[in-house]
């Protein structure tokens, strides 16, 4: 698409994060209300985590802006939000949707995407535009520029951000499933990629402390998680059925998509457009089992290995047999809390540029 003769200015939406997770006010995203005159032209809001990948995301984004203007500025208002800290992407996404944005695009890694997805919801329900009517929906997009881009791997996407912009320019969307997590006395939390329990979740928790080392953070996190690890008996309830016990669980992974941990194809048959979640359980694994079978976990061929099982579900509840309150739970690489937790799927909940 040809660039316009006079490029439109980029609308900068930097603002301090409230960290409140409250439903945004009707004031919307822009402090300059004159921007409302362009509203019906369509706003595409790019939510950028500048500190992602040890600051590389912010630098890459600046380099990408001229190409973005060339491809998109003649057909929509390009709005930029530079996030200022944890949860800011959630808040600004909610405000963008209430303001009637046609798309919110996460620019960064899986953590940024995770926050943007959670911004599509408030108190368990979808956020809606205030003045666009019941049929209006805001699309979700992704430009993967972070440390981890496991969600993008499910689609076989390259790391070239220009390819991501091409997908957004084409404007083809599909109805994407979203995972839901509910802990005791907590409002629903949402995930788009993989949620997991016990060893892998503990490894992810520790990996977040070593992100300055890039993808090596997953190795360091796993080594630390193995220290003092014990396999544990758990109870599960599938699709609202009866409780049953699963013995010596090493890790239990619930996949809306296929990859986690920097490229491990842990739920290899998951499909984020299927209306189901794939649950993979690893039982009675020792530390040396991971060394011997790691290539199979990364290649997605581990479902035939002894001690590995897989089922497809619409919902699964997981609890400890003997409550201790120390079994880690995470989703999309972000620490959620501890068991018990219920996981379910919202089929086709969000329009996604693909």
Buried (B, 14 or more C-beta within 10 A) or exposed (E): EEBEEEEBEBBEBEBEBEEEBEEBEEEBBBEEEEBEEBBEEEBBBBBBBBBBBEEBBBEBBEEBBEEBBBBBBBBBBBBBBBBBEEBBBBBBBBBBBBBBBBBBBBBBBBBBBBBBBBBBBBEEEBBBBEEBEEEEBBBBBBBBBBBBBBBBBBEEBEEEBEEBBEBBBEEEBEBBBBBBBBBEEEEBBBBBBBBBBBBBBBBBBBBBEBBEBBEEBBBBBBEBBBEEBEBBEBBBBBEEEEEEEBEBBBBBBBBBBBBBBBBBBBBBBBBBBBBBBBBBBBBEBEEEBBEEBEEBBBEBEBBEBEBBEBBBBBBBBBBBBEEEEEBBBBBBBBBBBBBBBBBBBBEBBBBBBB
